[in-house]
């Protein structure tokens, strides 16, 4: 018997909807939010949530201190310091040796439900 895999979901602050939908934000950095390669719904927490269909293309585990300016640009930001500042809003206890998951995604053709 084949087991059905539960749909994957990643939640986002609504301010990230436009950058993701326009392709300016192609990655997200998370701590302790396990996901797998493959299909996923990106859920933006508006009063009435919006969802975009995507595919997780790559997951890279790295140290907080190793986040780079290139990583930040994939998140739609200018610098690694700016990325770390933003992440501290969500993960206030993150420190230099914290492991993070840098998750690259691409939108799929059926983009909204």
N, C-alpha and C positions, 0 to 999 in steps of 0.2 A: 504494500500500500504506500502511495506517495503522500507525504504530509504537505498540506498547504502552508505556504510561508505567509506570515502576517505582513500586511502592507507596512512599509517603513514610512516614518514621518519625522521631519525636522521642523521645529517651530522657529519662527523668526519674528522679531520686532517689526511692526508695520513700516517703519522708516526704510527698511531694506527691500520693500516690494519693487519699487521703480528701478533701482539699480540692478536687481536680479532680472526682472522682466525685460529690461533693455540690454542685458548682457554685459553690463559694467562690473557686476559682482558675480564671479564664477567660482567662488570658494567660500568656505566658512570654517572657522576654527572653534573647536569644542573641547571641553574637558568632561570626561565621564558621561558621554552621550553616545553609546555604542551604535554604530551603523555598519552596514555591509555594502560591498559593491553591488550595483544594480539599481532597479527602479525605486523611486522614492517620491513622496509628496512633500513639497515645501509649503508649509502652512504659515501664513502671515496673520498675526493676531489682531486684526481689525475688529471693530464691534461685530461685524459679520465677516468671519474669517474668509480670506481668499487663499486659493491653493494653486500651485503650479506643479505640473508633472516634470520630473527631472530624472536623471540617471547619475548615480555616484560613479565617477570614473576612476577615482584614485583616493586612497586614504594614506596619509603619511604621518607617522608618529614622530614628533620631535619635541625638543625641550623648549620651554617658554623663551629662554634666552636666545634660542636659535631661529626664532621667527625673523624673516628677512624682509627687506623692502620689496622684493619680488612677491613674497607672500601677501604683503599688504596691498600691492597693486591688484592682485587677483581678487582681493576683497573690496576693491574700489576705494582704497585709501592710499595716501601718499608715502607713508613710511612705516617701518616696523614699530617705532615708538608710538605712532598714532594707532596702530592695530592693538598694541598692548594696552594703551589707555582705554580704547573701546572695550576690549575684553574684560578689563577690570570692573566695568559696570555690571557684567554678568557673573564674573568669577572673582570676587573681591579678595579671596585668599590665595590666588595664584601667585607663585614666586618663581624665581629663576630656574629652579630645577624641576618645576612642574612639567609633566608630560602633557602635551596637547595633541589633538588629532586635527591635522590640516586636511580638509575634505574638499576635493575638486568635484564639481558637478557640471552637467550640461542640461539645458532644458530639452524636453522631448516635444515632438510636433503637436501632440494633444496637450496643450499647456495649461488649461484651466478647467476646473469643474465646480 
